Amino acid sequence: MPREKDAAEVLRDEIKQLLPEASQWIATPHELLGGQTPEQRIAAGDLKSVRDLLYSIVYIGVS
């Protein structure tokens, strides 16, 4: 029986679906994440900040 994906894996999958350059984006520091990369914030458990930034980029056009 396969295990359910954890929230971090779900977020990583969502990033891959929504951003054409997902692997580059997730590894690039961003000022709205305190200069850390989205992957660093995900690893630290701060999924909300990464998700908020992702949605701002996709749905509002923030860069």
C-alpha positions, 0 to 999 in steps of 0.5 A: 500500500503506497503511503500518502504524500506529505504536505511538502511533497504535495507543495513540490508537485504543485510547484512543478505543475504551475511553474514552467521553470520549477526546478530553477525557481525552487532553488533560487533565493527570493527576497520575500522568503528572507533571502532563502530559497523556496526549497529551504523554506519547505525543508524548514516546514514553512510551507505557507510562505512558499505557497503564498509566494507561489500563488502570488506569482501564478495568480497575481503576477508578483515576481 
